[in-house]
Amino acid sequence: MRFPRRWLLRRGKRVKANQGAAGVDKESIADFERHLKENLYKIWNRMSSGSYVPPPVRTVAIPKKTGGERMLGIPTVADRVAQMVVNLHFEPMVEPTFTKTRTGTGQINRRSKQLV
C-alpha cells in the first residue's frame, strides 16, 4: 500500500485527539509522541513494503448494564495510527457502494432480522 508519509502525521493527531489506553506494549500516546518521527517512519516503512503485521490486542472486560461482561480489544497506539491510515485510504473507495438503503449484504430495504 503506497501513501504519503504526511497521512501518518494527520492520523497520529487524530489518534491523540481520541486519547485511549495503551495496548499490550503499554506504550501511551505520550510515550509514542516522545519518538514520534521514528515511530511514524517505522509504520510507514512496514506498511509501504507490505511487511506490516499488527501486534496482539490487549483485552479488557467491560461490565454490561444488563449484567455480565463483554471483552473490549485495545490496539497499540501504533496500530491505531495504522488503522486510521488504512481507513483514510480505503473509505473513499468503498463508501459510495453503500447507500442508506443497503445493508452491506446486497439486500435492499431489508431489516437485519429479515436478513438472518
N, CA, C and O atoms as a printed pandas DataFrame, in Angstrom:
     atom_number atom_name residue_name chain_id  residue_number  x_coord  y_coord  z_coord
0              1         N          MET        A               1    0.847   -1.174    0.000
1              2        CA          MET        A               1    0.000    0.000    0.000
2              3         C          MET        A               1    0.892    1.237    0.000
3              4         O          MET        A               1    1.710    1.418    0.902
4              5         N          ARG        A               2    0.738    2.053   -0.975
5              6        CA          ARG        A               2    1.532    3.282   -1.067
6              7         C          ARG        A               2    0.678    4.462   -0.618
7              8         O          ARG        A               2   -0.488    4.585   -0.993
8              9         N          PHE        A               3    1.283    5.326    0.192
9             10        CA          PHE        A               3    0.583    6.518    0.652
10            11         C          PHE        A               3    1.627    7.522    1.119
11            12         O          PHE        A               3    2.739    7.138    1.481
12            13         N          PRO        A               4    1.277    8.814    1.114
13            14        CA          PRO        A               4    2.224    9.838    1.559
14            15         C          PRO        A               4    2.479    9.749    3.060
15            16         O          PRO        A               4    1.571    9.421    3.824
16            17         N          ARG        A               5    3.692   10.035    3.482
17            18        CA          ARG        A               5    4.037    9.992    4.907
18            19         C          ARG        A               5    3.220   10.991    5.726
19            20         O          ARG        A               5    2.965   10.763    6.908
20            21         N          ARG        A               6    2.811   12.093    5.104
21            22        CA          ARG        A               6    2.052   13.105    5.854
22            23         C          ARG        A               6    0.727   12.552    6.375
23            24         O          ARG        A               6    0.184   13.064    7.355
24            25         N          TRP        A               7    0.197   11.499    5.719
25            26        CA          TRP        A               7   -1.029   10.866    6.221
26            27         C          TRP        A               7   -0.822   10.348    7.630
27            28         O          TRP        A               7   -1.729   10.425    8.459
28            29         N          LEU        A               8    0.358    9.823    7.909
29            30        CA          LEU        A               8    0.645    9.291    9.245
30            31         C          LEU        A               8    0.572   10.384   10.297
31            32         O          LEU        A               8    0.026   10.174   11.380
32            33         N          LEU        A               9    1.116   11.539    9.984
33            34        CA          LEU        A               9    1.096   12.631   10.947
34            35         C          LEU        A               9   -0.346   13.070   11.214
35            36         O          LEU        A               9   -0.724   13.292   12.364
36            37         N          ARG        A              10   -1.139   13.195   10.165
37            38        CA          ARG        A              10   -2.556   13.568   10.333
38            39         C          ARG        A              10   -3.307   12.538   11.170
39            40         O          ARG        A              10   -4.065   12.888   12.075
40            41         N          ARG        A              11   -3.088   11.273   10.857
41            42        CA          ARG        A              11   -3.784   10.205   11.588
42            43         C          ARG        A              11   -3.287   10.133   13.025
43            44         O          ARG        A              11   -4.056    9.844   13.941
44            45         N          GLY        A              12   -1.998   10.396   13.219
45            46        CA          GLY        A              12   -1.445   10.416   14.567
46            47         C          GLY        A              12   -2.106   11.478   15.422
47            48         O          GLY        A              12   -2.371   11.257   16.604
48            49         N          LYS        A              13   -2.373   12.633   14.828
49            50        CA          LYS        A              13   -3.068   13.707   15.550
50            51         C          LYS        A              13   -4.490   13.290   15.915
51            52         O          LYS        A              13   -4.987   13.627   16.989
52            53         N          ARG        A              14   -5.136   12.560   15.019
53            54        CA          ARG        A              14   -6.496   12.102   15.298
54            55         C          ARG        A              14   -6.508   11.057   16.420
55            56         O          ARG        A              14   -7.388   11.075   17.280
56            57         N          VAL        A              15   -5.536   10.157   16.407
57            58        CA          VAL        A              15   -5.427    9.157   17.480
58            59         C          VAL        A              15   -5.204    9.866   18.810
59            60         O          VAL        A              15   -5.790    9.484   19.823
60            61         N          LYS        A              16   -4.358   10.896   18.814
61            62        CA          LYS        A              16   -4.103   11.650   20.035
62            63         C          LYS        A              16   -5.393   12.312   20.525
63            64         O          LYS        A              16   -5.686   12.288   21.720
64            65         N          ALA        A              17   -6.155   12.894   19.619
65            66        CA          ALA        A              17   -7.406   13.554   19.998
66            67         C          ALA        A              17   -8.412   12.561   20.587
67            68         O          ALA        A              17   -9.176   12.903   21.491
68            69         N          ASN        A              18   -8.404   11.343   20.072
69            70        CA          ASN        A              18   -9.319   10.310   20.576
70            71         C          ASN        A              18   -8.880    9.756   21.927
71            72         O          ASN        A              18   -9.662    9.114   22.628
72            73         N          GLN        A              19   -7.628   10.008   22.282
73            74        CA          GLN        A              19   -6.995    9.520   23.513
74            75         C          GLN        A              19   -7.028    7.995   23.538
75            76         O          GLN        A              19   -6.712    7.364   22.529
76            77         N          GLY        A              20   -7.390    7.406   24.632
77            78        CA          GLY        A              20   -7.428    5.958   24.715
78            79         C          GLY        A              20   -6.277    5.393   25.524
79            80         O          GLY        A              20   -5.279    6.064   25.786
80            81         N          ALA        A              21   -6.442    4.164   25.902
81            82        CA          ALA        A              21   -5.478    3.471   26.758
82            83         C          ALA        A              21   -4.354    2.846   25.930
83            84         O          ALA        A              21   -4.451    2.722   24.710
84            85         N          ALA        A              22   -3.307    2.466   26.617
85            86        CA          ALA        A              22   -2.174    1.784   25.981
86            87         C          ALA        A              22   -2.560    0.349   25.639
87            88         O          ALA        A              22   -3.409   -0.250   26.299
88            89         N          GLY        A              23   -1.933   -0.189   24.615
89            90        CA          GLY        A              23   -2.172   -1.575   24.207
90            91         C          GLY        A              23   -1.274   -2.535   24.963
91            92         O          GLY        A              23   -0.802   -2.226   26.057
92            93         N          VAL        A              24   -1.037   -3.710   24.371
93            94        CA          VAL        A              24   -0.223   -4.738   25.032
94            95         C          VAL        A              24    1.213   -4.281   25.278
95            96         O          VAL        A              24    1.876   -4.784   26.185
96            97         N          ASP        A              25    1.695   -3.339   24.482
97            98        CA          ASP        A              25    3.067   -2.850   24.661
98            99         C          ASP        A              25    3.189   -1.826   25.795
99           100         O          ASP        A              25    4.290   -1.389   26.130
100          101         N          LYS        A              26    2.061   -1.455   26.374
101          102        CA          LYS        A              26    1.994   -0.489   27.488
102          103         C          LYS        A              26    2.522    0.893   27.103
103          104         O          LYS        A              26    2.878    1.686   27.975
104          105         N          GLU        A              27    2.575    1.182   25.812
105          106        CA          GLU        A              27    3.048    2.486   25.343
106          107         C          GLU        A              27    1.866    3.444   25.244
107          108         O          GLU        A              27    0.922    3.209   24.489
108          109         N          SER        A              28    1.931    4.527   26.017
109          110        CA          SER        A              28    0.866    5.532   25.992
110          111         C          SER        A              28    1.054    6.438   24.780
111          112         O          SER        A              28    2.057    6.351   24.073
112          113         N          ILE        A              29    0.082    7.299   24.556
113          114        CA          ILE        A              29    0.195    8.260   23.462
114          115         C          ILE        A              29    1.374    9.204   23.725
115          116         O          ILE        A              29    2.103    9.561   22.800
116          117         N          ALA        A              30    1.558    9.606   24.985
117          118        CA          ALA        A              30    2.700   10.476   25.344
118          119         C          ALA        A              30    4.029    9.778   25.053
119          120         O          ALA        A              30    4.958   10.401   24.540
120          121         N          ASP        A              31    4.120    8.482   25.378
121          122        CA          ASP        A              31    5.340    7.720   25.082
122          123         C          ASP        A              31    5.577    7.647   23.575
123          124         O          ASP        A              31    6.704    7.821   23.110
124          125         N          PHE        A              32    4.518    7.391   22.819
125          126        CA          PHE        A              32    4.600    7.294   21.365
126          127         C          PHE        A              32    5.101    8.620   20.785
127          128         O          PHE        A              32    5.913    8.631   19.860
128          129         N          GLU        A              33    4.614    9.731   21.334
129          130        CA          GLU        A              33    4.992   11.052   20.827
130          131         C          GLU        A              33    6.437   11.414   21.123
131          132         O          GLU        A              33    7.030   12.209   20.395
132          133         N          ARG        A              34    7.015   10.852   22.170
133          134        CA          ARG        A              34    8.415   11.159   22.504
134          135         C          ARG        A              34    9.353   10.780   21.360
135          136         O          ARG        A              34   10.388   11.416   21.158
136          137         N          HIS        A              35    8.988    9.752   20.625
137          138        CA          HIS        A              35    9.778    9.287   19.475
138          139         C          HIS        A              35    8.890    9.276   18.228
139          140         O          HIS        A              35    8.911    8.336   17.434
140          141         N          LEU        A              36    8.115   10.342   18.083
141          142        CA          LEU        A              36    7.088   10.403   17.036
142          143         C          LEU        A              36    7.644   10.154   15.646
143          144         O          LEU        A              36    7.120    9.316   14.911
144          145         N          LYS        A              37    8.681   10.858   15.280
145          146        CA          LYS        A              37    9.234   10.739   13.924
146          147         C          LYS        A              37    9.673    9.305   13.633
147          148         O          LYS        A              37    9.373    8.763   12.569
148          149         N          GLU        A              38   10.379    8.698   14.571
149          150        CA          GLU        A              38   10.853    7.324   14.393
150          151         C          GLU        A              38    9.690    6.335   14.338
151          152         O          GLU        A              38    9.680    5.423   13.511
152          153         N          ASN        A              39    8.705    6.524   15.232
153          154        CA          ASN        A              39    7.552    5.620   15.259
154          155         C          ASN        A              39    6.739    5.697   13.970
155          156         O          ASN        A              39    6.323    4.674   13.426
156          157         N          LEU        A              40    6.515    6.933   13.482
157          158        CA          LEU        A              40    5.750    7.087   12.238
158          159         C          LEU        A              40    6.516    6.514   11.057
159          160         O          LEU        A              40    5.920    5.906   10.167
160          161         N          TYR        A              41    7.837    6.702   11.041
161          162        CA          TYR        A              41    8.638    6.139    9.955
162          163         C          TYR        A              41    8.549    4.611    9.944
163          164         O          TYR        A              41    8.420    4.007    8.879
164          165         N          LYS        A              42    8.617    3.983   11.126
165          166        CA          LYS        A              42    8.518    2.518   11.192
166          167         C          LYS        A              42    7.191    2.028   10.620
167          168         O          LYS        A              42    7.149    1.066    9.853
168          169         N          ILE        A              43    6.112    2.702   11.001
169          170        CA          ILE        A              43    4.786    2.310   10.494
170          171         C          ILE        A              43    4.744    2.488    8.980
171          172         O          ILE        A              43    4.327    1.585    8.256
172          173         N          TRP        A              44    5.181    3.664    8.501
173          174        CA          TRP        A              44    5.148    3.939    7.067
174          175         C          TRP        A              44    5.981    2.928    6.289
175          176         O          TRP        A              44    5.546    2.414    5.260
176          177         N          ASN        A              45    7.177    2.649    6.786
177          178        CA          ASN        A              45    8.078    1.725    6.104
178          179         C          ASN        A              45    7.458    0.326    6.009
179          180         O          ASN        A              45    7.477   -0.287    4.942
180          181         N          ARG        A              46    6.922   -0.170    7.096
181          182        CA          ARG        A              46    6.327   -1.507    7.116
182          183         C          ARG        A              46    5.069   -1.584    6.260
183          184         O          ARG        A              46    4.859   -2.561    5.541
184          185         N          MET        A              47    4.233   -0.551    6.340
185          186        CA          MET        A              47    3.004   -0.579    5.539
186          187         C          MET        A              47    3.319   -0.444    4.055
187          188         O          MET        A              47    2.717   -1.129    3.228
188          189         N          SER        A              48    4.254    0.431    3.714
189          190        CA          SER        A              48    4.612    0.637    2.305
190          191         C          SER        A              48    5.265   -0.583    1.687
191          192         O          SER        A              48    5.094   -0.849    0.497
192          193         N          SER        A              49    6.017   -1.330    2.495
193          194        CA          SER        A              49    6.708   -2.507    1.966
194          195         C          SER        A              49    5.837   -3.764    2.013
195          196         O          SER        A              49    6.202   -4.800    1.457
196          197         N          GLY        A              50    4.690   -3.665    2.677
197          198        CA          GLY        A              50    3.804   -4.824    2.780
198          199         C          GLY        A              50    4.178   -5.769    3.907
199          200         O          GLY        A              50    3.677   -6.892    3.976
200          201         N          SER        A              51    5.065   -5.313    4.795
201          202        CA          SER        A              51    5.505   -6.202    5.877
202          203         C          SER        A              51    4.861   -5.853    7.230
203          204         O          SER        A              51    5.263   -6.393    8.261
204          205         N          TYR        A              52    3.875   -4.963    7.230
205          206        CA          TYR        A              52    3.241   -4.580    8.498
206          207         C          TYR        A              52    2.407   -5.741    9.033
207          208         O          TYR        A              52    1.569   -6.302    8.327
208          209         N          VAL        A              53    2.650   -6.081   10.274
209          210        CA          VAL        A              53    1.868   -7.108   10.960
210          211         C          VAL        A              53    1.359   -6.470   12.246
211          212         O          VAL        A              53    2.158   -6.054   13.085
212          213         N          PRO        A              54    0.050   -6.386   12.412
213          214        CA          PRO        A              54   -0.458   -5.751   13.629
214          215         C          PRO        A              54   -0.108   -6.569   14.866
215          216         O          PRO        A              54   -0.154   -7.799   14.835
216          217         N          PRO        A              55    0.239   -5.890   15.949
217          218        CA          PRO        A              55    0.558   -6.603   17.184
218          219         C          PRO        A              55   -0.712   -7.149   17.843
219          220         O          PRO        A              55   -1.820   -6.786   17.446
220          221         N          PRO        A              56   -0.562   -8.007   18.833
221          222        CA          PRO        A              56   -1.733   -8.512   19.544
222          223         C          PRO        A              56   -2.509   -7.356   20.185
223          224         O          PRO        A              56   -1.966   -6.275   20.411
224          225         N          VAL        A              57   -3.767   -7.604   20.464
225          226        CA          VAL        A              57   -4.645   -6.605   21.067
226          227         C          VAL        A              57   -4.832   -6.949   22.541
227          228         O          VAL        A              57   -5.062   -8.105   22.894
228          229         N          ARG        A              58   -4.732   -5.943   23.390
229          230        CA          ARG        A              58   -4.987   -6.144   24.821
230          231         C          ARG        A              58   -6.495   -6.211   25.030
231          232         O          ARG        A              58   -7.229   -5.375   24.503
232          233         N          THR        A              59   -6.960   -7.186   25.785
233          234        CA          THR        A              59   -8.389   -7.295   26.049
234          235         C          THR        A              59   -8.691   -6.916   27.494
235          236         O          THR        A              59   -7.953   -7.246   28.423
236          237         N          VAL        A              60   -9.795   -6.216   27.639
237          238        CA          VAL        A              60  -10.242   -5.762   28.950
238          239         C          VAL        A              60  -11.719   -6.103   29.074
239          240         O          VAL        A              60  -12.485   -5.902   28.132
240          241         N          ALA        A              61  -12.121   -6.618   30.229
241          242        CA          ALA        A              61  -13.529   -6.937   30.484
242          243         C          ALA        A              61  -14.268   -5.653   30.867
243          244         O          ALA        A              61  -13.853   -4.928   31.771
244          245         N          ILE        A              62  -15.366   -5.390   30.162
245          246        CA          ILE        A              62  -16.189   -4.216   30.413
246          247         C          ILE        A              62  -17.544   -4.698   30.925
247          248         O          ILE        A              62  -18.164   -5.547   30.284
248          249         N          PRO        A              63  -18.025   -4.183   32.062
249          250        CA          PRO        A              63  -19.327   -4.626   32.571
250          251         C          PRO        A              63  -20.474   -4.134   31.680
251          252         O          PRO        A              63  -20.444   -3.012   31.176
252          253         N          LYS        A              64  -21.471   -4.983   31.497
253          254        CA          LYS        A              64  -22.675   -4.616   30.748
254          255         C          LYS        A              64  -23.715   -4.061   31.711
255          256         O          LYS        A              64  -23.697   -4.394   32.896
256          257         N          LYS        A              65  -24.615   -3.225   31.224
257          258        CA          LYS        A              65  -25.691   -2.684   32.051
258          259         C          LYS        A              65  -26.625   -3.788   32.522
259          260         O          LYS        A              65  -27.175   -3.730   33.622
260          261         N          THR        A              66  -26.794   -4.788   31.676
261          262        CA          THR        A              66  -27.723   -5.877   31.980
262          263         C          THR        A              66  -27.068   -6.988   32.784
263          264         O          THR        A              66  -27.675   -8.037   33.001
264          265         N          GLY        A              67  -25.852   -6.773   33.223
265          266        CA          GLY        A              67  -25.107   -7.796   33.953
266          267         C          GLY        A              67  -24.152   -8.524   33.031
267          268         O          GLY        A              67  -24.315   -8.492   31.811
268          269         N          GLY        A              68  -23.190   -9.159   33.585
269          270        CA          GLY        A              68  -22.191   -9.861   32.787
270          271         C          GLY        A              68  -21.123   -8.903   32.282
271          272         O          GLY        A              68  -21.053   -7.749   32.705
272          273         N          GLU        A              69  -20.312   -9.388   31.390
273          274        CA          GLU        A              69  -19.215   -8.595   30.837
274          275         C          GLU        A              69  -19.104   -8.829   29.341
275          276         O          GLU        A              69  -19.595   -9.823   28.805
276          277         N          ARG        A              70  -18.443   -7.882   28.680
277          278        CA          ARG        A              70  -18.060   -8.078   27.289
278          279         C          ARG        A              70  -16.589   -7.726   27.194
279          280         O          ARG        A              70  -16.081   -6.920   27.974
280          281         N          MET        A              71  -15.921   -8.323   26.250
281          282        CA          MET        A              71  -14.492   -8.084   26.088
282          283         C          MET        A              71  -14.280   -6.931   25.102
283          284         O          MET        A              71  -14.915   -6.870   24.049
284          285         N          LEU        A              72  -13.389   -6.038   25.462
285          286        CA          LEU        A              72  -13.041   -4.902   24.624
286          287         C          LEU        A              72  -11.586   -5.060   24.212
287          288         O          LEU        A              72  -10.720   -5.263   25.063
288          289         N          GLY        A              73  -11.308   -4.969   22.916
289          290        CA          GLY        A              73   -9.946   -5.065   22.414
290          291         C          GLY        A              73   -9.313   -3.688   22.312
291          292         O          GLY        A              73   -9.905   -2.772   21.742
292          293         N          ILE        A              74   -8.114   -3.535   22.860
293          294        CA          ILE        A              74   -7.413   -2.252   22.824
294          295         C          ILE        A              74   -6.121   -2.427   22.027
295          296         O          ILE        A              74   -5.175   -3.053   22.504
296          297         N          PRO        A              75   -6.081   -1.872   20.804
297          298        CA          PRO        A              75   -4.858   -1.976   19.998
298          299         C          PRO        A              75   -3.778   -1.037   20.516
299          300         O          PRO        A              75   -4.063   -0.133   21.301
300          301         N          THR        A              76   -2.555   -1.244   20.083
301          302        CA          THR        A              76   -1.458   -0.345   20.449
302          303         C          THR        A              76   -1.672    1.005   19.764
303          304         O          THR        A              76   -2.444    1.109   18.811
304          305         N          VAL        A              77   -0.989    2.026   20.252
305          306        CA          VAL        A              77   -1.093    3.355   19.645
306          307         C          VAL        A              77   -0.640    3.289   18.190
307          308         O          VAL        A              77   -1.288    3.855   17.309
308          309         N          ALA        A              78    0.463    2.603   17.938
309          310        CA          ALA        A              78    0.976    2.484   16.568
310          311         C          ALA        A              78   -0.043    1.807   15.661
311          312         O          ALA        A              78   -0.219    2.216   14.514
312          313         N          ASP        A              79   -0.707    0.788   16.158
313          314        CA          ASP        A              79   -1.702    0.095   15.342
314          315         C          ASP        A              79   -2.917    0.978   15.094
315          316         O          ASP        A              79   -3.518    0.903   14.022
316          317         N          ARG        A              80   -3.291    1.811   16.057
317          318        CA          ARG        A              80   -4.409    2.739   15.834
318          319         C          ARG        A              80   -4.075    3.731   14.726
319          320         O          ARG        A              80   -4.934    4.076   13.915
320          321         N          VAL        A              81   -2.813    4.191   14.694
321          322        CA          VAL        A              81   -2.386    5.094   13.626
322          323         C          VAL        A              81   -2.470    4.357   12.286
323          324         O          VAL        A              81   -2.987    4.901   11.311
324          325         N          ALA        A              82   -1.969    3.135   12.236
325          326        CA          ALA        A              82   -2.007    2.338   11.002
326          327         C          ALA        A              82   -3.448    2.108   10.542
327          328         O          ALA        A              82   -3.743    2.198    9.350
328          329         N          GLN        A              83   -4.341    1.813   11.484
329          330        CA          GLN        A              83   -5.750    1.603   11.139
330          331         C          GLN        A              83   -6.371    2.864   10.551
331          332         O          GLN        A              83   -7.162    2.795    9.610
332          333         N          MET        A              84   -6.010    4.016   11.109
333          334        CA          MET        A              84   -6.535    5.283   10.596
334          335         C          MET        A              84   -6.060    5.540    9.165
335          336         O          MET        A              84   -6.820    6.040    8.335
336          337         N          VAL        A              85   -4.799    5.198    8.879
337          338        CA          VAL        A              85   -4.263    5.383    7.529
338          339         C          VAL        A              85   -5.011    4.491    6.542
339          340         O          VAL        A              85   -5.381    4.937    5.456
340          341         N          VAL        A              86   -5.232    3.246    6.914
341          342        CA          VAL        A              86   -5.961    2.324    6.044
342          343         C          VAL        A              86   -7.374    2.847    5.816
343          344         O          VAL        A              86   -7.887    2.801    4.697
344          345         N          ASN        A              87   -7.996    3.340    6.873
345          346        CA          ASN        A              87   -9.337    3.902    6.752
346          347         C          ASN        A              87   -9.343    5.086    5.798
347          348         O          ASN        A              87  -10.218    5.184    4.938
348          349         N          LEU        A              88   -8.379    5.985    5.941
349          350        CA          LEU        A              88   -8.280    7.159    5.074
350          351         C          LEU        A              88   -8.100    6.751    3.616
351          352         O          LEU        A              88   -8.628    7.400    2.713
352          353         N          HIS        A              89   -7.357    5.678    3.393
353          354        CA          HIS        A              89   -7.072    5.216    2.034
354          355         C          HIS        A              89   -8.277    4.533    1.382
355          356         O          HIS        A              89   -8.613    4.821    0.234
356          357         N          PHE        A              90   -8.923    3.630    2.120
357          358        CA          PHE        A              90   -9.962    2.805    1.512
358          359         C          PHE        A              90  -11.390    3.330    1.633
359          360         O          PHE        A              90  -12.225    3.042    0.776
360          361         N          GLU        A              91  -11.679    4.085    2.668
361          362        CA          GLU        A              91  -13.057    4.535    2.860
362          363         C          GLU        A              91  -13.631    5.291    1.663
363          364         O          GLU        A              91  -14.766    5.018    1.272
364          365         N          PRO        A              92  -12.889    6.238    1.060
365          366        CA          PRO        A              92  -13.450    6.942   -0.097
366          367         C          PRO        A              92  -13.762    6.010   -1.280
367          368         O          PRO        A              92  -14.652    6.300   -2.079
368          369         N          MET        A              93  -13.041    4.910   -1.389
369          370        CA          MET        A              93  -13.286    3.969   -2.490
370          371         C          MET        A              93  -14.498    3.078   -2.214
371          372         O          MET        A              93  -15.230    2.716   -3.136
372          373         N          VAL        A              94  -14.705    2.733   -0.961
373          374        CA          VAL        A              94  -15.731    1.759   -0.593
374          375         C          VAL        A              94  -17.058    2.424   -0.249
375          376         O          VAL        A              94  -18.122    1.898   -0.575
376          377         N          GLU        A              95  -16.998    3.563    0.402
377          378        CA          GLU        A              95  -18.200    4.214    0.919
378          379         C          GLU        A              95  -19.290    4.462   -0.138
379          380         O          GLU        A              95  -20.467    4.263    0.164
380          381         N          PRO        A              96  -18.946    4.886   -1.358
381          382        CA          PRO        A              96  -20.006    5.124   -2.348
382          383         C          PRO        A              96  -20.825    3.874   -2.704
383          384         O          PRO        A              96  -21.947    3.990   -3.197
384          385         N          THR        A              97  -20.271    2.689   -2.456
385          386        CA          THR        A              97  -21.017    1.477   -2.793
386          387         C          THR        A              97  -22.108    1.164   -1.780
387          388         O          THR        A              97  -22.997    0.356   -2.048
388          389         N          PHE        A              98  -22.042    1.805   -0.612
389          390        CA          PHE        A              98  -23.057    1.592    0.416
390          391         C          PHE        A              98  -23.978    2.803    0.449
391          392         O          PHE        A              98  -23.507    3.936    0.544
392          393         N          THR        A              99  -25.257    2.582    0.374
393          394        CA          THR        A              99  -26.219    3.673    0.435
394          395         C          THR        A              99  -27.065    3.506    1.681
395          396         O          THR        A              99  -26.934    2.518    2.404
396          397         N          LYS        A             100  -27.925    4.466    1.929
397          398        CA          LYS        A             100  -28.788    4.389    3.107
398          399         C          LYS        A             100  -29.745    3.210    3.029
399          400         O          LYS        A             100  -30.212    2.723    4.058
400          401         N          THR        A             101  -30.040    2.749    1.826
401          402        CA          THR        A             101  -30.987    1.644    1.688
402          403         C          THR        A             101  -30.312    0.286    1.658
403          404         O          THR        A             101  -30.990   -0.740    1.712
404          405         N          ARG        A             102  -29.010    0.259    1.573
405          406        CA          ARG        A             102  -28.297   -1.020    1.525
406          407         C          ARG        A             102  -27.779   -1.410    2.900
407          408         O          ARG        A             102  -27.410   -0.554    3.703
408          409         N          THR        A             103  -27.754   -2.678    3.155
409          410        CA          THR        A             103  -27.282   -3.191    4.436
410          411         C          THR        A             103  -25.835   -3.649    4.372
411          412         O          THR        A             103  -25.267   -4.039    5.393
412          413         N          GLY        A             104  -25.235   -3.610    3.206
413          414        CA          GLY        A             104  -23.868   -4.087    3.058
414          415         C          GLY        A             104  -23.834   -5.531    2.592
415          416         O          GLY        A             104  -22.758   -6.079    2.353
416          417         N          THR        A             105  -24.993   -6.150    2.461
417          418        CA          THR        A             105  -25.049   -7.544    2.035
418          419         C          THR        A             105  -25.649   -7.684    0.642
419          420         O          THR        A             105  -25.834   -8.794    0.145
420          421         N          GLY        A             106  -25.949   -6.557    0.022
421          422        CA          GLY        A             106  -26.564   -6.611   -1.299
422          423         C          GLY        A             106  -28.083   -6.654   -1.238
423          424         O          GLY        A             106  -28.746   -6.639   -2.275
424          425         N          GLN        A             107  -28.633   -6.706   -0.050
425          426        CA          GLN        A             107  -30.077   -6.728    0.111
426          427         C          GLN        A             107  -30.575   -5.295    0.283
427          428         O          GLN        A             107  -30.052   -4.546    1.108
428          429         N          ILE        A             108  -31.568   -4.924   -0.484
429          430        CA          ILE        A             108  -32.095   -3.568   -0.422
430          431         C          ILE        A             108  -33.354   -3.541    0.441
431          432         O          ILE        A             108  -34.215   -4.414    0.340
432          433         N          ASN        A             109  -33.440   -2.507    1.300
433          434        CA          ASN        A             109  -34.614   -2.268    2.145
434          435         C          ASN        A             109  -35.032   -3.492    2.965
435          436         O          ASN        A             109  -36.217   -3.821    3.027
436          437         N          ARG        A             110  -34.090   -4.148    3.576
437          438        CA          ARG        A             110  -34.393   -5.276    4.447
438          439         C          ARG        A             110  -33.941   -4.958    5.844
439          440         O          ARG        A             110  -32.891   -4.344    6.034
440          441         N          ARG        A             111  -34.700   -5.356    6.808
441          442        CA          ARG        A             111  -34.288   -5.188    8.194
442          443         C          ARG        A             111  -33.288   -6.295    8.549
443          444         O          ARG        A             111  -33.243   -7.341    7.902
444          445         N          SER        A             112  -32.494   -6.041    9.584
445          446        CA          SER        A             112  -31.481   -7.025    9.966
446          447         C          SER        A             112  -32.123   -8.352   10.331
447          448         O          SER        A             112  -31.541   -9.398   10.043
448          449         N          LYS        A             113  -33.294   -8.358   10.952
449          450        CA          LYS        A             113  -33.961   -9.604   11.312
450          451         C          LYS        A             113  -34.376  -10.377   10.057
451          452         O          LYS        A             113  -34.365  -11.608   10.047
452          453         N          GLN        A             114  -34.738   -9.651    9.009
453          454        CA          GLN        A             114  -35.111  -10.313    7.770
454          455         C          GLN        A             114  -33.908  -10.961    7.087
455          456         O          GLN        A             114  -34.054  -11.958    6.379
456          457         N          LEU        A             115  -32.735  -10.401    7.297
457          458        CA          LEU        A             115  -31.542  -10.927    6.656
458          459         C          LEU        A             115  -31.070  -12.224    7.303
459          460         O          LEU        A             115  -30.442  -13.058    6.650
460          461         N          VAL        A             116  -31.374  -12.389    8.586
461          462        CA          VAL        A             116  -30.952  -13.588    9.311
462          463         C          VAL        A             116  -31.912  -14.671    8.992
463          464         O          VAL        A             116  -31.769  -15.789    9.487
